[in-house]
Amino acid sequence: MAAPSVSFRISRSAEDLAETVHALSQRLVQLEQRLAAMELQAVSSAQDDPAELESLNNVERLLQDCRQLLATDSGSPQTDLGASRQPLQPRSDQDQKLDDMFPDAA
């Protein structure tokens, strides 16, 4: 009696295995279809939108203008704050009294 029992278990296991392989195959086909749809969507969304390109071109022009302004300002002596400042002189007692009397003016 042991032989039919083992045979039944083997056939049952083979049948379960076949069902599992079939389910996995179906799932693989679904995933491949989904991947193809996502790739198609990525390709279609990657096409350039004219309004978006124009906006990006405007931003690029603004950045170039800002860089040019920074480049021209960095060479001028007016932006060198350290060279334009007068050396600090000691404050007199009279200046200190005026600052004490008018604190908002300082």
C-alpha positions in Angstrom: 0.0 0.0 0.0 2.9 2.3 0.4 3.5 2.5 -3.4 0.1 4.0 -4.3 0.5 6.6 -1.5 3.9 7.7 -2.7 2.7 7.7 -6.3 -0.3 9.9 -5.3 2.0 12.3 -3.5 4.4 12.6 -6.4 1.5 13.2 -8.9 -0.1 15.7 -6.6 3.2 17.5 -6.1 3.8 17.5 -9.9 0.4 18.9 -10.5 0.9 21.7 -7.8 4.2 22.5 -9.4 2.7 22.7 -12.9 0.0 25.1 -11.5 2.7 27.2 -9.8 4.8 27.4 -13.0 1.7 28.4 -15.0 0.8 31.1 -12.5 4.3 32.4 -12.6 4.3 32.4 -16.4 1.1 34.4 -16.5 2.5 36.9 -13.9 5.7 37.2 -16.0 3.6 38.0 -19.1 1.6 40.6 -17.2 4.8 42.2 -15.9 6.4 42.3 -19.4 3.2 44.0 -20.8 3.3 46.5 -17.9 7.0 47.2 -18.5 6.3 47.8 -22.2 3.5 50.2 -21.4 5.7 52.1 -18.9 8.5 52.3 -21.5 6.1 53.7 -24.0 4.8 56.2 -21.5 8.4 57.3 -20.7 9.2 57.8 -24.4 6.1 59.8 -25.0 6.6 62.0 -21.9 10.3 62.5 -22.9 9.2 64.4 -26.1 10.0 68.1 -25.8 7.1 70.4 -24.9 7.5 73.7 -26.8 6.2 75.8 -23.9 8.5 74.0 -21.4 11.5 74.6 -23.8 10.7 78.3 -24.1 10.5 78.6 -20.3 13.8 76.8 -19.9 15.4 79.1 -22.5 14.1 82.1 -20.6 15.6 80.8 -17.4 18.9 80.2 -19.2 18.9 83.7 -20.6 18.3 85.1 -17.1 21.1 83.1 -15.6 23.5 84.3 -18.3 22.5 87.9 -17.6 23.1 87.4 -13.9 26.5 85.8 -14.6 27.4 88.7 -16.8 26.3 91.3 -14.2 28.3 89.4 -11.5 31.3 89.3 -13.8 31.3 93.0 -14.5 30.6 94.0 -10.9 33.4 91.8 -9.5 36.0 93.8 -11.4 34.9 97.2 -10.3 36.6 98.9 -7.3 33.2 99.9 -5.8 32.4 96.3 -4.7 35.7 96.0 -2.8 34.3 97.1 0.5 37.6 96.7 2.4 39.5 99.2 0.2 36.7 101.9 0.3 36.4 102.1 4.1 38.1 104.8 6.1 40.3 103.6 9.0 38.5 103.9 12.3 39.5 106.9 14.4 39.2 107.0 18.2 35.9 108.5 19.3 36.0 111.7 21.4 34.0 112.1 24.6 31.8 114.7 22.8 30.9 112.1 20.2 30.0 109.6 22.9 27.8 112.1 24.7 26.0 112.9 21.4 25.4 109.2 20.8 24.0 108.8 24.3 21.6 111.7 23.8 20.4 110.6 20.4 20.7 106.8 20.3 18.4 106.4 17.2 20.7 108.6 15.1 23.7 106.3 15.4 
